[in-house]
Amino acid sequence: MNIIKIILEEIDNFDWVREVTPYQSGEHFSEDDICFESNNTYKVNINKDDITFVINWDDWVNWTELDDDSTWYVESLLYHGTDYNGGGDYYEFDSDEFNYSGYHITNPQKERFQKILDFTTKGKEKIGDFINNDDMWGLEEALRYPRLIDLLENLSSDYLNELGYAVEKNRWLSLGVVMEDSIKKSGADWDLYGGNLEISVLMEVVWKWYGSGVENLSDLLIKVSEPITDQAWYDWFYEDLDTSGAEVEEYFDQFLDKAEEFLEESDEIEEMDKKLNVLDSLNMKKINSGWSMWGNQYKRVNSNDTIWYIKVDNDFEKAELELYHKNDNSYSAKPKRVFKIPFEKLPQYINQYSLKLESTK
């Protein structure tokens, strides 16, 4: 049925339609989907000033062939608005990203870091070297004491969390700018609510497109959607890692405050030094793991092509020893020897069983 015919028969004051070619419904609508100046909800409501579509979100996605990778971003921005900041979305950085955190450290904080290193390494290490070499995880070994290493791991977790929130927020805000521009180009107002997408197209935009590839209402819907559906939203979102706005200074201060407080507890340090000196005497090297389930991990390379991997509990009361051939993959190979012993027996087991391995092949 001809839309103009309906209008002329049912609405007296629609003189504006007499001069134009009538719109047909097209493939996505039927005549029953169309109304004129109605207060009820129809898929298509033709008014004097605009044409408003109210369609199911999934239908719109299917009709416009919106890319699967883009659907989530378009839906979120149309629902929440172009100023959407991610609502607390978080990007999970790899722990190695902490290596590059040094450029956030202020000069006063560098001085405090250096005083801590002067204590733990007797002045052998400089904080500037860790920063300039992008090796902040290298501080694990330099800090020496398990309590300080725990604080470093807490610092890295807080730091990367803050960066993760900042990156995601900036991505959404940047995407919102693109969406705002796309909506402007569409010449329509967009609103997504309750699973329905409402698109109001001004008549001046309708006349602009009519006859230029738009011959019916279905064509019009697809045409005004193109500024949005033609965007590579997924690519836009992951284009860069903008961490601006991340406030990390306070986390470095928290680390420094707690580290300085620990170093003032001389009794605990004296007791821990005795145990760490045992590891030093056995030529144990700290394994820089970052967020390890066992924070106190060490290894020793033996003269007979074997390697000890040692895990020590937080109280340095117990130790778990595993002996591998140097060519073994410690994640998949079965250890040649395994011991769970009191920490005080560590020298006895290391020295005795390193030499008694019958076969390491």
N, C-alpha and C positions, 0 to 999 in steps of 0.2 A: 504494500500500500504506500502511496506517495505521501511523504511527510508534509509537503506543502498542502496537499488536499486536506489532510487532517487539520492542519492549522487553520486553513481558510474556513473549514466547516465549523470548527469548535471555538475558535478564538477570534473575536472581532477586531481587536486592536493590534494585530500582528501585521500591520501594513508593511513593516520592514522586510518581510519575507517575499513580498510579491515581485521584487526586482531580481531575486536570486534563483539559481537553479536548485531544486530540492535535493536534500541529502537522503540517501538510502541507508539502510541499517548496516549492510556489509556482512562479512562472514562471522563476526563475533557477537552480533546482536540480532534479535528478532523484533518484529513490530511491537510485541507486547512489552519489550524492555524499554520502550521510549515513551516519555511523557512531556508535557509542555506546561511550564509555570506551575508545577505541582508541588504541594507540601509533603506528599508521600515520597518514599524512597524508591526510585527506579534506577536501572542501570544507566540510563541516559535521560537527563532532564534538560530540555532546550528552553532557554530563557531569552529575553530580549537582549541582555548584555553578555551572556556567556552560555556555553554548553558544559554541563557538569556530568562527569562519569562517576558512578559509584560501583566499583567492581571488586570482586573477591581478589585478594592479594595473589593467591596461587594462580588464578586465571590470568591476571596481568603478567605474571612472570612467564607463564607458558606462551601467551599470545605474543609477547615482545621478544621471546627467546633470550631472556636475560641470562647471561653466563652464570653457571653454577658457582664459580669462584667469586662472583660479584654480589650474589643475592643477599648474603648476610650483611654486607656493608650498606647496600642500598636500603634494605629493610630497617636497619638500625637508625640510619640518618633520617629517613622519612618518618619514622615513629617517634624518635627522641628530639628531632630538630637538628639544624645544621651546627648548633653550638654544642653538640654532644661531645663529651670528653672521655668517653669510654666506660664511665660508671665504675671505675676501679679495676678495669682490665689490667692485666700484668703480663709483661713480656719476660720470659725466663732466660736470663743470660747464662751462658756457660761460666763455670767458676773461674776459668782462665781470664775472663774479662777483668777480674780484680787486679791482675798484673798491671793494668793501665790506669789504676786509680790514683797514682801518685800525683798527677797534675792537678788534682783537686786539693792537695794539702797546702795549707797556708804557710807562710814563713814562720810565724810563731809555733805552729804545730810541728814543722820540721825541726826546730830547735828542741822541742820536747821529745820527739822521736830520737834525736841524736843522743840525748842524755840517757835514754833507756838503752840504746845500743852501746853506749860507752860502758854501761854497767854490765850488760850481758856478754859483750865480746871484748871487754877490756880495751875499747877504742879501736879495734881492728876493722870494724865495718862503719861505713858512712851511709846515712839515709839517702843522700843525693845519688849514690850509685844505684840503689834499688829503684829509685824514681826514674832516673835517666835511662836505665836499661829495661824499663817496663817489666820489672821483676819483683813486684810487691809480695808475691808468694814466697820469694826467697827469704823473706823475713822470718819464716817459720823456723828455719835452722838458727838464724842469728838471734832470735829471741830466747832460745834455749829452754826456758822453763815451760812445762806443759800448761800452766795457768795462763801465761802470756800467749801461748799458741792458741788456746781456747778463745781468748779475747780477740785474737786476730781473725779467727774463723767467724766469730760473731760479727766483727766489723765487716768482713767481706759479705756476709749474708745481708746485713742491713744496707750496705752500700749498693749491692746489686739489686735488692728489692726496690730501693728508691729510684735507681736508674730504670728499672723495668716499668715502674708506674709512670715515670716521666716520658719514656719512649712511647708507651701506648697512648697516653693522653695527647701527646703531640701528633701522633699519627691520626687520631680521630679528629682533632681540631683542624689539621691540614686537609683531611678528607672532607670536612664540613665546608671549607672554603670552596673546594671543587664542586661539591653538591650545590652550594648556593649559586655558583655561576651557572651550573647546568640547569637549575630550575629557572633562572632568569632567562636563559636562552630558549627554554621550552615555551615561554609565554603563558604559563599556566600556574595555578596555585595547587600545591600538593599537600595531602594530609593522609596519614595512615593511622587507622584506629580500629580496634575490634576485628582485625582480620580483613577489613575493607579499605581499599584505596580510593580516595576521592580526588579527582582531578578536575579543576574548573578552568576552562579555556575561554579567554576573552573572545568576543565575536570578531574583533579586529584581527586576531590571530587566525581565527577560522577562515575569514575571507582571504587572508594572506596565502594560506595553504591550499584553499579550494582551487582545483584545476591544475595544481602543480604536484601531481602524483597523489592527490587526495580527492577521491570521488565519493566517499561515503563516511559514515561515522566510525567504522572500524579503522579505515585508513587514517582518519584524523587522530584517533587514539594512539596508533602506532607512531605517527609522525611527531606528535608532541612529546612522546616518550623517548625518542631517539637521543636527545642531548644527555639523557641519563643512562639509557641502556647501551649506548655506544662507548661509554667510558670503561677503561680497564681498571676497575676499582681495586682489585686485588693487587695489581702492580703498583698503583698509586700508594696503597697502604704500606707496602713493604719496600718502598723506594729507598728509604734511608733510616738511620738510627739517630734521631735527634733527641739528645738527653738534656736539652736546655730546660731550665726550671727545676732540675733535680737539686734538692737541698741536702747535701751530704756532709757538710762541715761538722754538724753536730755529732755525727757518728764517729768521726775521728777524735773529737773531743772526749766522747764517752770512753773510747778505747784508751786514750792517754790518761784520763782520770783514774780508771780502774788499774791500768798497768802501773802507774806511779804509786798508787795505794798499795799494790802487791809488793813492790820493791821496798817499801818501808817496813814490811813484815820480816824482819831479819831472821827470826827463829825458823819460819817455814822455808826460807831461802837456804839457810844453812843445812837443813835436813835434806832438801832437794838436791843441793850441790853434791852431797855425798853419793847419792844414787846416780846422778848424771856423770859424776867422775868415774863411776864403774863402767858406764857405757863408753866414755872417752877412752878409758884404759883398754877396752876391747876393740877399739877402732870402729865403733858403730857410727854410721852416718844417718842423720835424720832423713826420712823420706818426706819430701814436700808433697802432700797429698791434696790438701784443700777440701774441707768438708768431709773428711773421712769418718767412717763410723768408729774407727780406732784412731784417735788423734796422735797417739804415741807409737809411731812406726819407725823402725830402723832397719838397716841392712849392713852386712859385712861380707866383703869379698875375701874368700880364703885362698891360700896358696895352691890348693889342689883342685882348682877349677870348680869350686862349689861356692854357693852363696847362702848365707843365713838371712832369713827374714824374721824379724823379732817384733812382736806386738806386746806392749806393756800397758797394763790398766792405768786408770787415772791416778790411783793412789800409789803406783809403783810398788805394789805388793806381789803381783803375779805377772808371769811372762809366758808367752806362747812362742815357741821356736819352730821354724820350718826350714829344712835344708833342701836345696835344689842344686842340680847341676847348672853351671853358668849359662848353658844354652837352652835351658827349660823355660817355657812360658809359665810364670808363677800363677797365672789366672786359669790355665787349663791343665797343666801337667800335675801329676801327683807328686807330692814332696817325698824325698828319700827318707827323711826322718821328721817326726813330729813329737814335740815335748811340751807339756804344760807344767810349769814348775814355779816355785816361789822365786821372786826376783833375786833374792840373796844367793841362789844357786846358779845364777846365770853364768858367771865366769867358769865354774866347774864344767858345765855342760858344753859351753862354747868351745873351750880348749880341748876337752876330752873327745867329743864326738865329731869335731871337725876333721880329726886325723884318723878316725876309725871307720870312715865310710869305705866299705869294701868295693862298691861299684857305683859309679855315678853316671853310667851310660844306659 
